[in-house]
Amino acid sequence: MVTLQLRQLVVYPGQRIQLQEVKWDEFEAILDELGNKRACRVAYSDGILEIRMPSPKHEKAKVLIGDMVKILLEELNVDNECFGSSTFKRQDMAKGVEPDDCFYIENFAQMIGKDRIDLSIDPPPDLAIEVDVTSKTELDAYQSLGVLELWRFEDGQLRISLLQNGQYQDANFSPHFPNFPIIDGISLFLTRSQTEGRSQTLKAFRQWVREFTQGR
């Protein structure tokens, strides 16, 4: 049997590798070896481990979407805790995932001051965000861990999925922002950012949120 070390693996931006028959203790060891200060993201489900390296395009989109969610929460005066790309895992479920961004909204108070997450005690995020195609490994992990709302930005379009009876179902609105046309709004402003840049886009998005709120 040939044994390789992680430093021998090269994952280029925008690509991912999949390792099969990975035991839980091996998954934990890989997380330790990768460390916290890294660009790659991992997902683990039933012995399958995926390591993906985001591209600059991916990173720009995920930061913008996360910033827009923060603006929505600020303008609506909704308390929250943002946990970014933290690792969420449960050994008893053999699942683990690292979202592009995530938020505790209903459960924000329980997570204040926490710097470690134990999903046997702590709740999963109330809202998670993924940019680019989400693999079956990632979806299985999100579903099993019980993340109730998942946003996926793919091919220039936002897709909202809600967990119902253990499976994700597509929805036309976000339960966290039910009065906003989130799908069209997020997609529109991400497109605008390609020509207007980040700062102007976020200013315009905040104004859009305020006008939409005042108009209701």
C-alpha positions as CSV (number, residue, x, y, z in Angstrom):
1,M,0.0,0.0,0.0
2,V,1.3,3.4,-1.0
3,T,1.1,6.1,1.7
4,L,1.0,9.8,0.7
5,Q,1.3,12.9,2.9
6,L,-1.0,15.9,2.5
7,R,1.9,18.1,1.4
8,Q,2.2,15.9,-1.7
9,L,-1.3,16.8,-2.8
10,V,-1.8,19.8,-4.9
11,V,-5.3,21.2,-5.3
12,Y,-5.5,24.1,-7.8
13,P,-7.9,27.0,-7.3
14,G,-11.4,26.1,-8.4
15,Q,-10.7,22.3,-8.1
16,R,-11.3,19.6,-5.5
17,I,-10.0,16.2,-4.7
18,Q,-12.0,13.3,-3.2
19,L,-10.5,10.7,-0.8
20,Q,-12.5,7.5,-0.1
21,E,-12.5,5.1,2.8
22,V,-11.2,7.8,5.2
23,K,-11.8,6.8,8.9
24,W,-13.0,9.4,11.4
25,D,-9.7,9.5,13.2
26,E,-7.9,10.0,9.9
27,F,-10.4,12.9,9.1
28,E,-9.5,14.4,12.5
29,A,-5.8,14.0,11.8
30,I,-6.1,15.6,8.4
31,L,-8.0,18.6,9.9
32,D,-5.1,19.0,12.5
33,E,-2.5,18.8,9.8
34,L,-4.2,21.3,7.5
35,G,-4.6,23.7,10.5
36,N,-6.9,26.7,10.8
37,K,-4.9,29.1,8.6
38,R,-5.7,27.7,5.2
39,A,-7.6,28.5,2.1
40,C,-9.0,25.1,1.4
41,R,-12.4,23.8,2.6
42,V,-13.2,20.3,3.6
43,A,-16.4,18.1,3.7
44,Y,-16.7,14.6,5.1
45,S,-19.6,12.1,4.9
46,D,-19.5,8.4,5.6
47,G,-15.9,7.9,4.8
48,I,-15.6,10.2,1.9
49,L,-13.4,13.3,2.3
50,E,-13.4,16.2,-0.1
51,I,-10.8,18.9,-0.1
52,R,-11.6,21.9,-2.4
53,M,-9.6,25.0,-3.1
54,P,-11.7,28.1,-3.8
55,S,-10.9,30.3,-6.8
56,P,-10.6,34.1,-6.5
57,K,-14.0,34.4,-8.2
58,H,-15.5,32.1,-5.7
59,E,-14.0,34.0,-2.7
60,K,-15.3,37.4,-4.0
61,A,-18.8,36.1,-4.5
62,K,-19.0,34.4,-1.0
63,V,-17.7,37.6,0.7
64,L,-20.2,39.7,-1.1
65,I,-23.1,37.4,-0.3
66,G,-22.0,37.3,3.4
67,D,-21.7,41.1,3.5
68,M,-25.2,41.4,2.0
69,V,-26.7,39.1,4.7
70,K,-25.0,41.2,7.3
71,I,-26.5,44.3,5.9
72,L,-30.0,42.7,5.9
73,L,-29.6,41.7,9.5
74,E,-28.3,45.1,10.5
75,E,-31.0,47.0,8.7
76,L,-33.7,44.8,10.1
77,N,-32.1,45.0,13.6
78,V,-31.8,41.2,13.9
79,D,-29.3,40.0,16.4
80,N,-26.9,37.3,15.1
81,E,-23.6,35.6,15.4
82,C,-21.4,34.9,12.3
83,F,-19.2,31.9,12.3
84,G,-17.7,32.2,8.8
85,S,-16.1,29.0,7.6
86,S,-15.9,27.2,10.9
87,T,-15.7,23.4,10.9
88,F,-19.0,21.7,11.9
89,K,-18.7,18.0,12.6
90,R,-20.2,15.1,14.5
91,Q,-18.5,11.8,15.0
92,D,-21.7,9.9,15.8
93,M,-23.0,10.9,12.4
94,A,-19.7,10.6,10.5
95,K,-20.3,14.1,9.0
96,G,-18.3,17.3,8.7
97,V,-18.5,20.4,6.6
98,E,-17.0,23.9,6.4
99,P,-19.4,26.4,4.8
100,D,-18.3,29.5,2.9
101,D,-20.1,31.5,5.5
102,C,-22.8,30.9,8.1
103,F,-25.0,32.6,10.7
104,Y,-26.7,31.9,13.9
105,I,-29.9,33.9,14.0
106,E,-32.6,32.2,16.1
107,N,-29.9,30.6,18.2
108,F,-27.5,33.5,18.3
109,A,-27.7,34.0,22.1
110,Q,-26.5,30.4,22.7
111,M,-23.4,31.0,20.6
112,I,-22.2,34.3,22.0
113,G,-18.6,34.1,23.2
114,K,-18.1,30.6,21.9
115,D,-14.7,29.8,20.2
116,R,-15.3,26.1,19.9
117,I,-18.3,24.3,18.5
118,D,-19.6,20.9,19.8
119,L,-22.6,19.9,17.8
120,S,-23.5,17.3,20.4
121,I,-24.4,20.3,22.5
122,D,-24.5,23.3,20.2
123,P,-27.1,23.8,17.5
124,P,-26.0,23.9,13.8
125,P,-26.0,27.2,12.0
126,D,-29.4,28.7,11.1
127,L,-28.2,29.8,7.7
128,A,-25.3,28.5,5.7
129,I,-23.9,29.8,2.4
130,E,-22.1,27.9,-0.4
131,V,-20.8,29.3,-3.7
132,D,-20.3,27.1,-6.7
133,V,-21.7,23.6,-7.1
134,T,-22.3,21.9,-3.8
135,S,-21.3,18.2,-3.9
136,K,-23.3,15.3,-2.6
137,T,-20.8,14.9,0.2
138,E,-21.4,18.5,1.3
139,L,-25.2,18.2,0.9
140,D,-25.3,14.9,2.9
141,A,-23.3,16.6,5.7
142,Y,-25.6,19.7,5.8
143,Q,-28.7,17.6,5.8
144,S,-27.5,15.2,8.5
145,L,-26.2,18.0,10.7
146,G,-29.6,19.7,10.5
147,V,-28.8,23.1,8.9
148,L,-32.3,24.3,8.2
149,E,-31.5,26.9,5.5
150,L,-28.8,26.6,2.8
151,W,-28.1,29.2,0.2
152,R,-26.2,28.0,-2.9
153,F,-24.9,30.5,-5.5
154,E,-24.4,28.6,-8.8
155,D,-24.1,29.9,-12.4
156,G,-25.0,33.5,-11.4
157,Q,-28.2,32.5,-9.6
158,L,-29.0,32.1,-5.9
159,R,-30.8,28.9,-4.8
160,I,-32.5,28.7,-1.4
161,S,-32.9,25.2,0.0
162,L,-34.9,24.5,3.2
163,L,-34.6,21.3,5.2
164,Q,-37.9,19.4,5.3
165,N,-38.2,15.9,6.6
166,G,-34.5,15.4,6.4
167,Q,-34.2,16.5,2.8
168,Y,-33.5,19.9,1.1
169,Q,-36.4,21.3,-0.9
170,D,-36.0,24.4,-3.1
171,A,-37.9,27.5,-1.9
172,N,-38.8,30.9,-3.5
173,F,-38.1,32.9,-0.4
174,S,-35.9,32.9,2.7
175,P,-37.8,32.3,6.0
176,H,-35.3,34.6,7.7
177,F,-36.1,37.5,5.2
178,P,-39.6,36.6,4.1
179,N,-40.5,40.0,2.8
180,F,-37.6,40.4,0.5
181,P,-37.1,39.0,-3.1
182,I,-33.8,37.6,-1.9
183,I,-33.1,35.3,-4.9
184,D,-33.5,38.1,-7.5
185,G,-31.9,40.7,-5.3
186,I,-28.7,38.9,-4.4
187,S,-28.2,37.7,-8.0
188,L,-28.8,41.3,-9.3
189,F,-26.3,42.9,-7.0
190,L,-23.7,40.3,-7.5
191,T,-24.0,41.0,-11.3
192,R,-23.7,44.7,-10.6
193,S,-20.5,44.2,-8.6
194,Q,-18.7,43.0,-11.8
195,T,-18.9,46.6,-13.2
196,E,-19.4,48.8,-10.1
197,G,-17.1,47.1,-7.6
198,R,-17.6,45.9,-4.1
199,S,-18.0,49.2,-2.2
200,Q,-20.5,50.8,-4.5
201,T,-22.5,47.5,-4.8
202,L,-22.8,47.2,-1.0
203,K,-23.9,50.8,-0.7
204,A,-26.5,50.3,-3.4
205,F,-27.7,47.1,-1.7
206,R,-28.1,48.8,1.7
207,Q,-30.2,51.5,0.0
208,W,-32.3,48.9,-1.7
209,V,-33.0,47.2,1.6
210,R,-34.0,50.5,3.2
211,E,-36.2,51.5,0.3
212,F,-37.8,48.1,0.2
213,T,-38.4,48.2,4.0
214,Q,-39.9,51.7,3.9
215,G,-42.1,50.8,1.0
216,R,-43.9,48.0,2.9
